[in-house]
Amino acid sequence: MATVIDKPVAEERSAAWCLTEAGKVLLHWAEAVGRRDVDEVMSLYAPDAILVPTLSDEVRGRDSDRRAYFETFLANEGIECGILVQKKRVSAKLGTVVIGGLYDFNIPVNGAEAIVPARFLFTFEEIEGRWRITGHHSSKAAEDV
């Protein structure tokens, strides 16, 4: 029999709880990228999330556009994502969490590993009882990290 864990109601939420829940989604995202699991990556985004991806100049605001990007990006067998640095904040109303930082993508190219250092900014909101990515901007780092 499954146990139901009560989640905090809005008045009981703490900034730490919100940051922890959003942080779990970010780590889940990095793991799903490493598994090249497009469906799992897509499940972490809100239906109206905005994606400004690392290796594309096209801003993507629809599921089909985000899926097309990740199908191409995750076609790189052996891709890995390592999160290096994170800075977090939560809105005063505990509705939106922002996590920014640096990550590396290790992408195999012609039998060798190419490391793409990048910076990111994710926004998260709890939607229908589940923390989801509502915004994701990623770009190649301007300098080596």
DSSP file (Angstrom, degrees, kcal/mol; ACC not computed):
  #  RESIDUE AA STRUCTURE BP1 BP2  ACC     N-H-->O    O-->H-N    N-H-->O    O-->H-N    TCO  KAPPA ALPHA  PHI   PSI    X-CA   Y-CA   Z-CA
    1    1 A M              0   0    0      0, 0.0     2,-0.2     0, 0.0     0, 0.0   0.000 360.0 360.0 360.0 130.6    0.0    0.0    0.0
    2    2 A A        -     0   0    0      1,-0.0     2,-0.5     0, 0.0     0, 0.0  -0.465 360.0-134.4 -75.1 143.7    1.4    3.4   -1.0
    3    3 A T        -     0   0    0     -2,-0.2     2,-0.6     2,-0.0    -1,-0.0  -0.851  12.2-140.9 -98.8 133.0    1.9    6.0    1.7
    4    4 A V        -     0   0    0     -2,-0.5     2,-0.6     2,-0.0     0, 0.0  -0.826  11.2-153.8 -94.5 126.0    0.7    9.5    0.9
    5    5 A I        -     0   0    0     -2,-0.6     2,-0.3     0, 0.0    -2,-0.0  -0.882  18.2-127.2-100.9 123.6    3.0   12.2    2.2
    6    6 A D        -     0   0    0     -2,-0.6     3,-0.0     1,-0.0    -2,-0.0  -0.502  20.6-143.5 -70.4 131.5    1.3   15.5    2.8
    7    7 A K        -     0   0    0     -2,-0.3     6,-0.1     1,-0.1    -1,-0.0  -0.676  31.0 -92.3 -91.1 152.3    2.9   18.4    1.1
    8    8 A P        -     0   0    0      0, 0.0     2,-0.1     0, 0.0    -1,-0.1  -0.324  37.5-126.1 -62.4 141.5    3.0   21.7    2.9
    9    9 A V    >>  -     0   0    0      1,-0.1     3,-1.5    -3,-0.0     4,-1.1  -0.435  38.0 -92.2 -79.0 166.0    0.2   24.1    2.1
   10   10 A A  G >4 S+     0   0    0      1,-0.3     3,-0.6     2,-0.2    -1,-0.1   0.842 126.4  51.9 -50.8 -41.9    1.2   27.6    0.9
   11   11 A E  G 34 S+     0   0    0      1,-0.2    -1,-0.3     3,-0.0     0, 0.0   0.795 112.1  46.9 -68.2 -25.8    1.2   29.1    4.5
   12   12 A E  G <4 S+     0   0    0     -3,-1.5    -1,-0.2     2,-0.1    -2,-0.2   0.563  86.9 113.0 -92.3  -9.2    3.5   26.3    5.8
   13   13 A R    <<  -     0   0    0     -4,-1.1     2,-0.3    -3,-0.6     3,-0.0  -0.301  50.1-158.2 -65.7 144.4    6.0   26.5    2.9
   14   14 A S     >  -     0   0    0      1,-0.1     4,-2.2    80,-0.0     5,-0.2  -0.844  29.0-117.1-116.0 160.3    9.5   27.7    3.6
   15   15 A A  H  > S+     0   0    0     -2,-0.3     4,-2.7     1,-0.2     5,-0.2   0.904 117.1  55.4 -59.5 -40.4   12.0   29.1    1.2
   16   16 A A  H  > S+     0   0    0      1,-0.2     4,-2.3     2,-0.2    -1,-0.2   0.900 106.5  49.7 -61.2 -41.3   14.2   26.1    2.0
   17   17 A W  H  > S+     0   0    0      2,-0.2     4,-2.5     1,-0.2    -1,-0.2   0.938 112.2  47.4 -63.2 -46.6   11.5   23.6    1.1
   18   18 A C  H  X S+     0   0    0     -4,-2.2     4,-2.3     1,-0.2     5,-0.2   0.918 113.0  48.6 -61.0 -44.3   10.8   25.4   -2.2
   19   19 A L  H  X S+     0   0    0     -4,-2.7     4,-2.3     1,-0.2    -1,-0.2   0.893 111.7  50.2 -63.5 -39.7   14.5   25.5   -3.1
   20   20 A T  H  X S+     0   0    0     -4,-2.3     4,-1.9    -5,-0.2    -2,-0.2   0.931 110.9  48.0 -63.8 -46.5   14.9   21.8   -2.3
   21   21 A E  H  X S+     0   0    0     -4,-2.5     4,-1.4     1,-0.2    -2,-0.2   0.916 114.5  45.3 -63.7 -43.9   12.0   20.7   -4.4
   22   22 A A  H  X S+     0   0    0     -4,-2.3     4,-2.0     1,-0.2    -1,-0.2   0.890 109.9  56.0 -66.0 -38.8   13.1   22.8   -7.4
   23   23 A G  H  X S+     0   0    0     -4,-2.3     4,-2.3    -5,-0.2    -1,-0.2   0.860 102.9  55.6 -61.0 -36.0   16.7   21.6   -6.9
   24   24 A K  H  X S+     0   0    0     -4,-1.9     4,-2.4     1,-0.2    -1,-0.2   0.894 106.5  50.4 -62.7 -39.7   15.5   18.0   -7.1
   25   25 A V  H  X S+     0   0    0     -4,-1.4     4,-2.5     2,-0.2    -2,-0.2   0.909 108.9  51.7 -65.6 -41.0   13.9   18.7  -10.5
   26   26 A L  H  X S+     0   0    0     -4,-2.0     4,-2.2     2,-0.2    -2,-0.2   0.930 111.9  45.5 -61.5 -45.5   17.2   20.3  -11.8
   27   27 A L  H  X S+     0   0    0     -4,-2.3     4,-2.3     1,-0.2    -1,-0.2   0.894 111.7  52.3 -64.9 -39.2   19.1   17.2  -10.7
   28   28 A H  H  X S+     0   0    0     -4,-2.4     4,-2.6     2,-0.2    -1,-0.2   0.899 108.2  52.6 -61.0 -41.0   16.5   14.9  -12.3
   29   29 A W  H  X S+     0   0    0     -4,-2.5     4,-2.4     2,-0.2    -2,-0.2   0.938 109.1  48.1 -59.7 -49.1   16.8   17.0  -15.5
   30   30 A A  H  X S+     0   0    0     -4,-2.2     4,-2.0     1,-0.2    51,-0.3   0.891 112.9  48.7 -61.5 -40.0   20.6   16.5  -15.6
   31   31 A E  H  X S+     0   0    0     -4,-2.3     4,-1.5     2,-0.2    -1,-0.2   0.912 110.6  50.0 -65.8 -42.6   20.2   12.7  -15.0
   32   32 A A  H  X>S+     0   0    0     -4,-2.6     5,-2.5     1,-0.2     4,-0.5   0.865 108.9  52.8 -65.2 -35.7   17.6   12.4  -17.7
   33   33 A V  H ><5S+     0   0    0     -4,-2.4     3,-1.2     1,-0.2    -1,-0.2   0.935 107.9  51.4 -62.0 -45.7   19.9   14.3  -20.1
   34   34 A G  H 3<5S+     0   0    0     -4,-2.0    -2,-0.2     1,-0.3    -1,-0.2   0.793 111.3  47.1 -63.0 -28.3   22.7   11.8  -19.3
   35   35 A R  H 3<5S-     0   0    0     -4,-1.5    -1,-0.3    -5,-0.1    -2,-0.2   0.523 108.5-128.6 -86.8  -6.1   20.3    8.9  -20.0
   36   36 A R  T <<5 +     0   0    0     -3,-1.2     2,-1.1    -4,-0.5    -3,-0.2   0.858  51.1 160.0  60.1  37.7   19.3   10.6  -23.3
   37   37 A D     >< +     0   0    0     -5,-2.5     4,-2.6     1,-0.2     5,-0.2  -0.727  17.9 179.1 -96.8  89.1   15.7   10.2  -22.2
   38   38 A V  H  > S+     0   0    0     -2,-1.1     4,-2.9     1,-0.2     5,-0.2   0.900  80.2  52.5 -58.3 -44.3   13.7   12.7  -24.2
   39   39 A D  H  > S+     0   0    0      1,-0.2     4,-1.8     2,-0.2    -1,-0.2   0.907 111.2  46.6 -61.1 -41.9   10.4   11.8  -22.8
   40   40 A E  H  > S+     0   0    0      2,-0.2     4,-0.6     1,-0.2    -1,-0.2   0.918 112.5  49.6 -67.5 -42.6   11.6   12.2  -19.2
   41   41 A V  H >< S+     0   0    0     -4,-2.6     3,-1.4     1,-0.2     4,-0.4   0.943 111.5  49.7 -58.4 -47.5   13.3   15.5  -20.0
   42   42 A M  H >< S+     0   0    0     -4,-2.9     3,-1.5     1,-0.3    -1,-0.2   0.849 101.9  62.2 -61.5 -35.1   10.0   16.7  -21.6
   43   43 A S  H 3< S+     0   0    0     -4,-1.8    -1,-0.3     1,-0.3    -2,-0.2   0.676  96.2  61.4 -66.4 -16.0    8.0   15.6  -18.6
   44   44 A L  T << S+     0   0    0     -3,-1.4    89,-3.4    -4,-0.6     2,-0.3   0.615  91.1  82.5 -86.1 -12.9    9.9   18.1  -16.4
   45   45 A Y  E <  S-a  133   0A   0     -3,-1.5    89,-0.2    -4,-0.4    79,-0.0  -0.690  82.0-118.4 -94.4 144.2    8.8   21.1  -18.4
   46   46 A A  E >   -     0   0A   0     87,-3.1     3,-2.0    -2,-0.3    -2,-0.1  -0.455  34.7-109.2 -68.6 152.3    5.5   23.0  -17.9
   47   47 A P  E 3  S+     0   0A   0      0, 0.0    16,-0.4     0, 0.0    -1,-0.1   0.812 119.9  39.2 -56.5 -30.6    3.4   22.9  -21.1
   48   48 A D  E 3  S+     0   0A   0     14,-0.1    86,-0.1     2,-0.1    14,-0.1   0.119  86.8 140.7-106.7  21.5    4.0   26.7  -21.7
   49   49 A A  E <   -     0   0A   0     -3,-2.0     2,-0.5    84,-0.2    86,-0.2  -0.245  47.7-131.8 -63.2 151.0    7.7   26.7  -20.6
   50   50 A I  E     -a  135   0A   0     84,-1.7    86,-2.4     2,-0.0     2,-0.5  -0.925  20.3-167.0-107.0 128.5   10.1   28.8  -22.5
   51   51 A L  E     -aB 136  60A   0      9,-3.2     9,-3.2    -2,-0.5    86,-0.2  -0.973  15.5-178.4-118.2 123.6   13.4   27.2  -23.6
   52   52 A V  E     -a  137   0A   0     84,-3.4    86,-2.8    -2,-0.5     7,-0.1  -0.895  34.1-149.3-113.9  94.8   16.4   29.2  -24.9
   53   53 A P    >   -     0   0    0      0, 0.0     3,-0.8     0, 0.0    85,-0.0  -0.120  17.4-121.3 -78.6 164.1   18.7   26.2  -25.6
   54   54 A T  T 3  S+     0   0    0      1,-0.2    86,-0.5    85,-0.1    65,-0.0   0.907 106.8  32.7 -64.7 -47.2   22.5   25.9  -25.5
   55   55 A L  T 3  S+     0   0    0     84,-0.1     2,-0.3    14,-0.0    -1,-0.2  -0.128 112.2  62.2-111.2  36.6   23.1   24.9  -29.1
   56   56 A S    <   -     0   0    0     -3,-0.8    13,-0.0     1,-0.0     0, 0.0  -0.981  60.2-147.9-156.1 147.1   20.4   26.7  -31.0
   57   57 A D  S    S+     0   0    0     -2,-0.3     2,-0.5     2,-0.1    -1,-0.0   0.401  71.2 104.4 -94.6   1.5   19.3   30.3  -31.6
   58   58 A E        -     0   0    0      2,-0.0     2,-0.4     1,-0.0    -2,-0.0  -0.743  67.0-140.1 -89.8 123.7   15.6   29.4  -31.7
   59   59 A V        -     0   0    0     -2,-0.5     2,-0.5    -7,-0.1    -7,-0.2  -0.686  21.0-153.3 -79.2 131.2   13.5   30.3  -28.7
   60   60 A R  B     +B   51   0A   0     -9,-3.2    -9,-3.2    -2,-0.4     3,-0.0  -0.932  30.5 159.6-118.8 122.0   11.1   27.4  -28.1
   61   61 A G        +     0   0    0     -2,-0.5     2,-0.3   -11,-0.2    -1,-0.1   0.329  57.2  71.7-121.4   4.4    7.8   27.9  -26.3
   62   62 A R  S  > S-     0   0    0      1,-0.1     4,-2.5   -11,-0.1     3,-0.3  -0.910  80.7-120.8-122.5 151.7    5.8   24.9  -27.4
   63   63 A D  H  > S+     0   0    0    -16,-0.4     4,-3.1    -2,-0.3     5,-0.2   0.913 113.6  52.9 -52.9 -46.3    6.2   21.2  -26.4
   64   64 A S  H  > S+     0   0    0      1,-0.2     4,-2.1     2,-0.2    -1,-0.2   0.868 110.7  46.9 -62.2 -36.6    6.8   20.2  -30.1
   65   65 A D  H  > S+     0   0    0     -3,-0.3     4,-1.9     2,-0.2    -1,-0.2   0.899 113.7  47.1 -71.7 -40.9    9.6   22.7  -30.5
   66   66 A R  H  X S+     0   0    0     -4,-2.5     4,-2.5     2,-0.2     5,-0.2   0.924 112.6  50.8 -64.7 -42.8   11.2   21.7  -27.2
   67   67 A R  H  X S+     0   0    0     -4,-3.1     4,-2.8    -5,-0.2     5,-0.2   0.921 107.3  53.0 -60.5 -44.7   10.9   18.0  -28.1
   68   68 A A  H  X S+     0   0    0     -4,-2.1     4,-1.5    -5,-0.2    -1,-0.2   0.905 110.8  47.9 -59.1 -41.7   12.5   18.7  -31.5
   69   69 A Y  H  X S+     0   0    0     -4,-1.9     4,-3.1     1,-0.2     3,-0.2   0.961 114.2  44.6 -62.9 -51.0   15.5   20.4  -29.9
   70   70 A F  H  X S+     0   0    0     -4,-2.5     4,-2.8     1,-0.2    -2,-0.2   0.832 107.8  58.2 -67.8 -31.4   16.0   17.6  -27.3
   71   71 A E  H  < S+     0   0    0     -4,-2.8    -1,-0.2    -5,-0.2    -2,-0.2   0.903 115.2  37.8 -62.1 -39.1   15.6   14.8  -29.9
   72   72 A T  H >< S+     0   0    0     -4,-1.5     3,-1.0    -3,-0.2     4,-0.2   0.938 119.1  47.0 -74.8 -48.9   18.5   16.4  -31.8
   73   73 A F  H >< S+     0   0    0     -4,-3.1     3,-1.0     1,-0.3    -2,-0.2   0.901 114.9  45.5 -61.3 -43.9   20.6   17.4  -28.8
   74   74 A L  T 3< S+     0   0    0     -4,-2.8    -1,-0.3     1,-0.2    -2,-0.2   0.423  88.2  86.8 -85.5   3.2   20.2   14.0  -27.0
   75   75 A A  T <   +     0   0    0     -3,-1.0     2,-1.2    -4,-0.2    -1,-0.2   0.634  63.8 101.7 -71.8 -12.6   21.0   12.0  -30.1
   76   76 A N  S X  S-     0   0    0     -3,-1.0     3,-1.9    -4,-0.2     2,-0.1  -0.613  77.5-137.6 -74.6  98.1   24.6   12.4  -29.1
   77   77 A E  T 3  S+     0   0    0     -2,-1.2    -2,-0.1     1,-0.3    -1,-0.0  -0.355  86.0  23.7 -61.0 130.3   25.3    9.0  -27.6
   78   78 A G  T 3  S+     0   0    0      1,-0.3    -1,-0.3   -44,-0.2    28,-0.1   0.460  83.1 157.0  94.1   2.4   27.3    9.3  -24.5
   79   79 A I    <   -     0   0    0     -3,-1.9     2,-0.3    -5,-0.1    -1,-0.3  -0.314  17.3-175.1 -60.9 142.8   26.3   12.9  -23.7
   80   80 A E  E     -C  106   0A   0     26,-1.6    26,-2.1   -45,-0.1     2,-0.5  -0.971  16.8-151.0-137.2 152.9   26.6   13.9  -20.0
   81   81 A C  E     -C  105   0A   0     -2,-0.3     2,-0.5   -51,-0.3    24,-0.2  -0.986  10.5-172.6-127.6 121.8   25.7   16.9  -18.0
   82   82 A G  E     -C  104   0A   0     22,-2.4    22,-2.3    -2,-0.5     2,-0.5  -0.961  16.6-143.9-115.9 120.0   27.6   17.9  -14.9
   83   83 A I  E     +C  103   0A   0     -2,-0.5    20,-0.3    20,-0.2     3,-0.1  -0.709  23.1 173.6 -83.6 124.4   26.3   20.8  -12.8
   84   84 A L  E     +     0   0A   0     18,-2.5     2,-0.4    -2,-0.5    19,-0.2   0.859  59.7  13.4 -99.3 -44.8   29.3   22.8  -11.4
   85   85 A V  E     -C  102   0A   0     17,-1.5    17,-1.5     2,-0.0     2,-0.4  -0.992  59.6-173.1-139.9 140.6   27.9   25.8   -9.7
   86   86 A Q  E     -C  101   0A   0     -2,-0.4     2,-0.4    15,-0.2    15,-0.2  -0.999   8.3-173.9-136.2 140.1   24.4   26.8   -8.5
   87   87 A K  E     -C  100   0A   0     13,-2.9    13,-2.6    -2,-0.4     2,-0.3  -0.997  20.1-166.6-125.8 135.0   22.9   30.0   -7.1
   88   88 A K  E     +C   99   0A   0     -2,-0.4     2,-0.3    11,-0.2    11,-0.2  -0.892  15.5 169.6-127.1 151.6   19.3   29.8   -5.9
   89   89 A R  E     -C   98   0A   0      9,-2.0     9,-2.8    -2,-0.3     2,-0.4  -0.979  16.0-151.3-152.1 156.6   16.6   32.2   -4.9
   90   90 A V  E     -C   97   0A   0     -2,-0.3     7,-0.2     7,-0.2   -75,-0.1  -0.975  29.1-105.8-129.2 143.7   12.9   32.0   -4.2
   91   91 A S    >   -     0   0    0      5,-2.5     3,-2.1    -2,-0.4    -1,-0.0  -0.216  32.6-110.2 -65.0 158.0   10.3   34.7   -4.7
   92   92 A A  T 3  S+     0   0    0      1,-0.3    -1,-0.1     2,-0.1   -77,-0.0   0.809 122.0  50.4 -59.2 -30.4    8.8   36.4   -1.6
   93   93 A K  T 3  S-     0   0    0      3,-0.1    -1,-0.3     1,-0.0    -2,-0.1   0.384 110.9-123.8 -89.2   4.3    5.5   34.6   -2.3
   94   94 A L  S <  S+     0   0    0     -3,-2.1    -2,-0.1     2,-0.2     3,-0.1   0.849  80.5 114.5  56.5  37.8    7.3   31.3   -2.6
   95   95 A G        +     0   0    0      1,-0.3    31,-0.6    30,-0.1     2,-0.4   0.753  68.4  36.9-105.5 -32.2    5.8   30.7   -6.0
   96   96 A T  E     - D   0 125A   0     29,-0.1    -5,-2.5    27,-0.0     2,-0.4  -0.983  61.6-161.5-128.8 131.6    8.8   30.8   -8.3
   97   97 A V  E     -CD  90 124A   0     27,-2.4    27,-2.5    -2,-0.4     2,-0.5  -0.917   7.0-160.7-108.8 137.4   12.3   29.4   -7.7
   98   98 A V  E     -CD  89 123A   0     -9,-2.8    -9,-2.0    -2,-0.4     2,-0.5  -0.977   8.5-178.1-118.7 127.9   15.2   30.6   -9.9
   99   99 A I  E     +CD  88 122A   0     23,-2.4    23,-3.0    -2,-0.5     2,-0.3  -0.987   6.7 175.1-127.0 123.1   18.4   28.6  -10.1
  100  100 A G  E     +CD  87 121A   0    -13,-2.6   -13,-2.9    -2,-0.5     2,-0.3  -0.879  19.3 106.1-121.6 155.6   21.3   29.8  -12.1
  101  101 A G  E     -CD  86 120A   0     19,-2.2    19,-2.7    -2,-0.3     2,-0.4  -0.978  56.8 -61.1 172.5-156.3   24.8   28.5  -12.6
  102  102 A L  E     +CD  85 119A   0    -17,-1.5   -18,-2.5    -2,-0.3   -17,-1.5  -0.940  38.5 171.8-124.7 142.9   27.3   26.7  -14.7
  103  103 A Y  E     -CD  83 118A   0     15,-2.6    15,-3.1    -2,-0.4     2,-0.4  -0.977  21.6-136.6-144.6 159.9   27.3   23.2  -16.2
  104  104 A D  E     -CD  82 117A   0    -22,-2.3   -22,-2.4    -2,-0.3     2,-0.5  -0.935   7.9-152.8-114.6 139.6   29.4   21.3  -18.7
  105  105 A F  E     -CD  81 116A   0     11,-2.0    11,-3.1    -2,-0.4     2,-0.7  -0.969   7.4-155.1-107.3 124.4   28.1   19.1  -21.4
  106  106 A N  E     +CD  80 115A   0    -26,-2.1   -26,-1.6    -2,-0.5     9,-0.2  -0.895  20.0 179.8 -96.9 115.5   30.5   16.2  -22.4
  107  107 A I  E     - D   0 114A   0      7,-3.3     7,-2.9    -2,-0.7     2,-0.2  -0.967  26.3-129.8-124.1 118.3   29.6   15.4  -26.0
  108  108 A P  E     - D   0 113A   0      0, 0.0     2,-0.4     0, 0.0     5,-0.3  -0.484  29.1-179.2 -66.2 129.8   31.4   12.6  -27.9
  109  109 A V  E >   - D   0 112A   0      3,-4.0     3,-2.0    -2,-0.2    -2,-0.0  -0.967  66.3 -22.6-134.9 116.8   32.6   13.9  -31.3
  110  110 A N  T 3  S-     0   0    0     -2,-0.4     3,-0.1     1,-0.3    -1,-0.1   0.876 127.5 -48.3  51.7  44.4   34.4   11.6  -33.7
  111  111 A G  T 3  S+     0   0    0      1,-0.3     2,-0.3     0, 0.0    -1,-0.3   0.366 124.4  93.8  82.3  -6.1   35.6    9.3  -31.0
  112  112 A A  E <  S-D  109   0A   0     -3,-2.0    -3,-4.0    -5,-0.1     2,-0.6  -0.788  78.1-112.2-114.9 161.7   36.8   12.1  -28.7
  113  113 A E  E     -D  108   0A   0     -2,-0.3     2,-0.5    -5,-0.3    -7,-0.0  -0.836  24.9-161.4 -98.1 122.6   35.0   13.9  -25.9
  114  114 A A  E     -D  107   0A   0     -7,-2.9    -7,-3.3    -2,-0.6     2,-0.6  -0.881   8.5-149.1-100.0 130.8   34.2   17.6  -26.5
  115  115 A I  E     -D  106   0A   0     -2,-0.5    -9,-0.2    -9,-0.2   -11,-0.0  -0.892   8.7-166.9-102.8 124.0   33.4   19.6  -23.4
  116  116 A V  E     -D  105   0A   0    -11,-3.1   -11,-2.0    -2,-0.6     2,-0.3  -0.895   9.2-154.8-110.5 100.5   31.0   22.4  -23.8
  117  117 A P  E     +D  104   0A   0      0, 0.0    24,-2.7     0, 0.0     2,-0.3  -0.584  25.1 170.2 -74.4 136.6   31.0   24.7  -20.8
  118  118 A A  E     -DE 103 140A   0    -15,-3.1   -15,-2.6    22,-0.3     2,-0.3  -0.939  30.0-133.5-143.7 163.2   27.7   26.6  -20.5
  119  119 A R  E     -DE 102 139A   0     20,-2.8    20,-1.9    -2,-0.3     2,-0.3  -0.851  26.1-166.2-115.0 155.8   25.7   28.8  -18.1
  120  120 A F  E     -DE 101 138A   0    -19,-2.7   -19,-2.2    -2,-0.3     2,-0.3  -0.958  21.0-166.7-142.8 158.1   22.1   28.3  -17.2
  121  121 A L  E     -DE 100 137A   0     16,-2.2    16,-2.7    -2,-0.3     2,-0.4  -0.900  17.4-178.1-144.1 116.0   19.1   29.9  -15.7
  122  122 A F  E     -DE  99 136A   0    -23,-3.0   -23,-2.4    -2,-0.3     2,-0.4  -0.880  10.7-158.9-110.9 144.5   16.1   27.8  -14.8
  123  123 A T  E     -DE  98 135A   0     12,-2.6    11,-2.8    -2,-0.4    12,-1.4  -0.968  12.5-168.2-118.4 144.8   12.8   28.9  -13.3
  124  124 A F  E     +DE  97 133A   0    -27,-2.5   -27,-2.4    -2,-0.4     2,-0.3  -0.968   9.1 177.7-132.4 144.3   10.5   26.5  -11.5
  125  125 A E  E     -DE  96 132A   0      7,-2.0     7,-2.7    -2,-0.4     2,-0.7  -0.986  34.9-113.6-140.7 151.6    6.9   26.6  -10.3
  126  126 A E  E     - E   0 131A   0    -31,-0.6     2,-0.5    -2,-0.3     5,-0.3  -0.785  38.1-176.3 -85.2 120.7    4.7   24.2   -8.6
  127  127 A I  E >   - E   0 130A   0      3,-3.1     3,-1.3    -2,-0.7    -2,-0.0  -0.975  66.5 -18.5-124.0 119.5    1.9   23.4  -11.0
  128  128 A E  T 3  S-     0   0    0     -2,-0.5    -1,-0.2     1,-0.3     3,-0.1   0.891 131.2 -47.0  50.7  44.5   -1.0   21.1  -10.0
  129  129 A G  T 3  S+     0   0    0      1,-0.1     2,-0.4    -3,-0.1    -1,-0.3   0.520 122.2  96.2  82.6   6.3    1.1   19.7   -7.1
  130  130 A R  E <  S- E   0 127A   0     -3,-1.3    -3,-3.1    -5,-0.0     2,-0.3  -0.993  73.0-124.2-134.7 131.3    4.2   19.1   -9.1
  131  131 A W  E     + E   0 126A   0     -2,-0.4     2,-0.3    -5,-0.3    -5,-0.2  -0.581  40.1 177.5 -73.0 129.0    7.4   21.2   -9.5
  132  132 A R  E     - E   0 125A   0     -7,-2.7    -7,-2.0    -2,-0.3     2,-0.5  -0.915  36.1-104.3-132.9 156.1    8.0   21.9  -13.2
  133  133 A I  E     +aE  45 124A   0    -89,-3.4   -87,-3.1    -2,-0.3    -9,-0.3  -0.707  35.2 173.3 -78.1 124.5   10.5   23.9  -15.2
  134  134 A T  E     +     0   0A   0    -11,-2.8   -84,-1.7    -2,-0.5     2,-0.3   0.612  68.2  16.8-107.2 -18.9    8.8   27.0  -16.5
  135  135 A G  E     +aE  50 123A   0    -12,-1.4   -12,-2.6   -86,-0.2    -1,-0.4  -0.982  59.3 180.0-153.4 143.2   11.8   28.7  -18.1
  136  136 A H  E     +aE  51 122A   0    -86,-2.4   -84,-3.4    -2,-0.3     2,-0.5  -0.896   1.2 178.2-150.0 113.7   15.2   27.5  -19.1
  137  137 A H  E     +aE  52 121A   0    -16,-2.7   -16,-2.2    -2,-0.3     2,-0.4  -0.966   9.4 170.1-115.0 133.2   18.0   29.6  -20.7
  138  138 A S  E     + E   0 120A   0    -86,-2.8     2,-0.3    -2,-0.5   -18,-0.2  -0.998   0.7 166.7-142.6 138.3   21.3   28.0  -21.5
  139  139 A S  E     - E   0 119A   0    -20,-1.9   -20,-2.8    -2,-0.4   -85,-0.1  -0.993  44.2 -87.6-148.9 153.4   24.2   29.4  -23.5
  140  140 A K  E     - E   0 118A   0    -86,-0.5   -22,-0.3    -2,-0.3     2,-0.1  -0.333  56.7-101.3 -57.5 140.3   27.8   28.5  -24.1
  141  141 A A        -     0   0    0    -24,-2.7    -1,-0.1     1,-0.1     4,-0.1  -0.378  19.3-136.2 -66.2 142.6   30.0   30.1  -21.5
  142  142 A A  S    S+     0   0    0     -3,-0.1     2,-0.3    -2,-0.1    -1,-0.1   0.733  89.0  21.0 -72.5 -22.6   31.8   33.3  -22.6
  143  143 A E  S    S-     0   0    0      0, 0.0     2,-0.1     0, 0.0    -1,-0.0  -0.940 101.8 -79.4-140.0 161.5   35.0   32.1  -20.9
  144  144 A D              0   0    0     -2,-0.3    -2,-0.1     1,-0.1   -26,-0.0  -0.380 360.0 360.0 -63.1 137.2   36.4   28.7  -19.9
  145  145 A V              0   0    0     -2,-0.1    -1,-0.1   -42,-0.1   -41,-0.0   0.371 360.0 360.0-111.9 360.0   34.9   27.6  -16.5
